Amino acid sequence: MVLGLLELELHLPYCNSLKSKRKIVKSIIHKVRNRYNVSISEMDNNDLWQRTLIGISCVSKTENNVKNLFEKIEKEIFDTHLVNKIDKKISIFDSRI
């Protein structure tokens, strides 16, 4: 079993208040959670208007499956054109070791 963690630091250029940021972030979280059955949450920068850190985790049989899933999720998030990527970090943990 493999556990994957994806951390995305995002810039939200169209947000001019915490209310507009919350609307976009909650929409992204809702879509990703429902479509891909992963755990997802806003992890940091809660008080900044145009910046957020989102964490996504999943469990799968292979590392390749985890990486492919994260690529699909990332593509879907950036296809909205509401956010830009600042930083990305992927961590893979293998329980067979």
C-alpha positions as CSV (number, residue, x, y, z in Angstrom):
1,M,0.0,0.0,0.0
2,V,1.2,3.5,-0.9
3,L,0.3,6.8,0.7
4,G,0.6,9.9,-1.3
5,L,0.6,13.5,-0.2
6,L,0.4,16.5,-2.6
7,E,0.9,20.0,-1.3
8,L,-0.1,22.8,-3.6
9,E,0.7,26.4,-2.8
10,L,-1.6,28.6,-4.9
11,H,-2.0,32.2,-5.9
12,L,-5.5,33.4,-6.4
13,P,-5.1,36.6,-8.4
14,Y,-8.8,37.5,-8.7
15,C,-9.5,37.5,-5.0
16,N,-10.0,40.9,-3.3
17,S,-11.4,39.6,0.0
18,L,-11.3,36.6,2.2
19,K,-14.9,35.9,1.2
20,S,-14.1,35.6,-2.5
21,K,-11.0,33.5,-1.6
22,R,-13.2,31.2,0.5
23,K,-15.7,30.7,-2.3
24,I,-13.0,29.7,-4.8
25,V,-11.1,27.4,-2.4
26,K,-14.2,25.7,-1.1
27,S,-15.3,25.1,-4.7
28,I,-12.0,23.5,-5.6
29,I,-12.0,21.3,-2.5
30,H,-15.6,20.2,-3.1
31,K,-15.0,19.3,-6.8
32,V,-11.8,17.4,-6.1
33,R,-13.1,15.5,-3.1
34,N,-16.2,14.4,-4.9
35,R,-14.6,13.5,-8.2
36,Y,-11.5,11.7,-7.0
37,N,-12.4,10.4,-3.5
38,V,-9.3,11.9,-1.8
39,S,-8.8,13.7,1.4
40,I,-8.3,17.4,0.7
41,S,-8.1,20.5,2.9
42,E,-6.8,24.0,3.1
43,M,-3.7,23.8,5.3
44,D,-2.2,27.3,5.6
45,N,-2.4,31.0,4.7
46,N,-6.0,31.1,5.9
47,D,-5.8,34.8,6.5
48,L,-4.2,35.9,3.2
49,W,-6.5,37.0,0.4
50,Q,-4.6,35.8,-2.6
51,R,-2.6,32.8,-1.3
52,T,-3.4,29.3,0.0
53,L,-1.9,26.0,0.7
54,I,-4.0,22.9,-0.1
55,G,-3.1,19.4,1.0
56,I,-4.4,16.3,-0.8
57,S,-3.8,12.7,0.3
58,C,-4.7,9.3,-1.1
59,V,-3.9,5.6,-0.7
60,S,-3.3,3.3,-3.6
61,K,-1.7,0.1,-4.6
62,T,1.2,1.6,-6.5
63,E,3.3,4.7,-6.6
64,N,2.5,5.1,-10.3
65,N,-1.3,5.2,-9.5
66,V,-0.7,7.9,-6.9
67,K,1.4,10.1,-9.3
68,N,-1.2,9.7,-12.1
69,L,-4.0,10.7,-9.8
70,F,-2.2,13.7,-8.6
71,E,-1.5,14.8,-12.2
72,K,-5.2,14.6,-13.0
73,I,-6.1,16.5,-9.9
74,E,-3.5,19.2,-10.6
75,K,-4.7,19.6,-14.2
76,E,-8.3,20.0,-13.1
77,I,-7.4,22.6,-10.5
78,F,-5.4,24.7,-13.0
79,D,-7.9,24.3,-15.9
80,T,-10.3,26.6,-13.9
81,H,-7.8,29.5,-14.6
82,L,-8.8,30.9,-11.2
83,V,-5.5,29.9,-9.5
84,N,-1.8,29.9,-10.4
85,K,0.8,27.5,-9.0
86,I,3.4,28.9,-6.6
87,D,4.9,25.7,-5.4
88,K,4.2,21.9,-5.4
89,K,5.5,19.1,-3.2
90,I,4.7,15.4,-3.6
91,S,5.6,12.9,-0.8
92,I,5.2,9.2,-1.3
93,F,5.2,6.7,1.6
94,D,5.4,3.0,0.9
95,S,4.1,0.7,3.7
96,R,5.9,-2.3,2.3
97,I,9.3,-1.0,3.4
